[in-house]
Amino acid sequence: VPAIAALDALGIRSLMLSGDNQRTATAVAKSLGMDAEGELMPADKLQRIKALKIEAPVLMVGDGVNDAPALATASLGLAMGGGTDVAIETADVGLLKDRLTGIPDAIRLARKTRRTIITNIVIAVGLKLVFLVLAVAGITNLWTAIMADTGATILVTANALLLFWTFKPTSAETTPFAQKLDDGR
């Protein structure tokens, strides 16, 4: 399954928590290339998420009412697009479509966004520090510092916009909006 393989490539271990019997859960999970724990009630899923959070951050993906407590407890809850209103309201992130390939895409985008934010902070604070030192040394004046601050704002905004122009989902389907962008319309 491409989505599970993509998660593996990102260094993310996949585990299916299911209310179905263990044999069914194992059979489904094995065909997907992941581990499974079956016969779990919503409270059991919640306890399992809490235990997993001790080891590492947990991304819980769900779509049903029974998943809502686990979605709320996980480090990050992600609801599938066709999920129940309760799951969507409880989750931190919601996918618009019911495609598992959207999960690794969302993770890749989040990681890229985090790197961009850190870069923008370094640029903005760095420029302010440079002009603070130059102002204290009497090399620059207030207007130069104001222009540098405006320039830093433009620079970090342009850097953030690069996410919009450079991020390409790996999933086969593209949205009509993304297709228009690819076609230059």
Disulfide bonds with the S-S distance in Angstrom:
none
